[in-house]
Amino acid sequence: MQYAVPQFIEVEDKVIGPLTVRQFLYMVIGGVMLLIIWSLADLSLFIILALIVVIVVVAFSFVKINGRPFQIFLLSIIHYFSNPRLRVWFREPALEKIKASSKEKKVTAQKEMENMVFTEGQRLVKSKLQEVSNTLDRA
């Protein structure tokens, strides 16, 4: 039995003519902004603001930089300039503390093993394990 494997999953569906839903929504938002500016500003201010709004809406709707949408590119630029780019490494003396605490844990674990009460069969297994351990340590 064969199944159809979806192809071109990165391509957005064209819903309204040649526009995707995202592009159409950006255009609608831009149009609403232009209507608000038209009703509030005089002609010379409207032309200046309309030019800015149209450029921003077209950039957000259609421009892709390195295959990424413009809004993602803009967020990457903001993230780049807002975070520090100089990284300084300071050595911390915590490593010795970690080693010391791990040795202490080993010693306490060994003491706990010695203090445990074993039955005869368990003592036999423990002595055999001790012999194998000593043999491996010597080799």
N, C-alpha and C positions, 0 to 999 in steps of 0.2 A: 504494500500500500504506500503510495507516494503522497507527500504533503507539499503544498505550495509554500515555499519559503519567501517571506516578504523581502522585497528588494527596495533599495533607495529609501531606507527608513529615515535618513537625515533630511530628506526633502519634505517641506511642509506642503500640505494639500492646498490647492488653489480652490477657494470657496466662492469668492465673489469676483467673477471675471478673471483677470490675470493676477488678482491680489489674494494673498493669504489672509486669514482672520486677523493675525497680528498687524499686518500692514493696513488692512481696512480700519481696524480700531484706531491706529495712530492717525490715519487720515481724518476719521470722524472727530477725534479729540482736537486735532489741529483746526478743523472747520468750526467747531464750537468755540474754540479760542478766538478765531478770527471774527466770528459773529459778536462775541462779547467786546472785543477791541473796537469793532465798527460802531457798536452802540455807545461806547463810552468815550471815544477819542475823536478829535477832529481829523480831517483828511491827511494832513502832512504827518501827524504822529501815527495815524493808522498805517500809512504806507511803510514807514520805518519799522514799526512793530510787526506788521504783516510779513515783511521780508525776513525778519529774524525768525518768526514762527514757521514760515514755509521752509526755510533752510533746515531748522531743527527737525521738523516733521519729516521732511524728505530724507534727512540723514538717518533718523531712527527707523524709518520705514524700509528704505532700499539699500543703504550703504552697508557693505560687509568688508571688513578689513581682516586679511589673512583667514578668510572663511568663517569669521565670527561676526555676529550681528554687532551693530554700532554700539548698542547699549552695553553689551558685555565688554567691548573694547574700552568704552568710557569708564566703566567700573574698574577695569584693570588699571587704567591710568591713575584714577583716584587712589586706588589701593597702593600703587607703586609710590606715589608721591606722599602719601600719608604715613607710610611705615618707614622706620629707619633702615638705611642700607648698610650701615657700618656695624659689623658684628665683632664684639670683643670677647675673647675667651679668657676666663679666669680659672686657674687651676684651684680646685677645692681639696683640702686635706681630708676629706671624708672617706677616702678609699681605705686608709689605715684603720679607721674605726670599723668599717665594714668587715675587713679581714679579721680583726680582733674579735668581733662579735661572732663571726662564723666559727672561729676556733673554740670560743667558749661554748657555743651550741654543740659542737662535736664532743667536747669533754663531758658536758652534762648528759648528752645522749648515751655516751659510753658508760657513765656512772649509773644511769637508770637501767641500762641493760644488765650491768653486773648485780644490781640490787634486786632484780626480779627473781622470784622463786620459780625454779624449774622442776618438772617431774623427771624421773630417770630417763625416759625416752627423749625428752627435750634436751637434757644435759648431754646425752650422747650425740644428738644432732649438733648441739652447740660446740662440743669438743671437735667434731669432725669439721665443722665450718671453720673453727679456729685453726685447725691444722692446714686446711686448704688456703686460708688467708695468709698464714705464715709462709707457706710454700710459695705462694704468688709474690709475697713481699720480698722474699730472698732472691727470686729469679730476676 
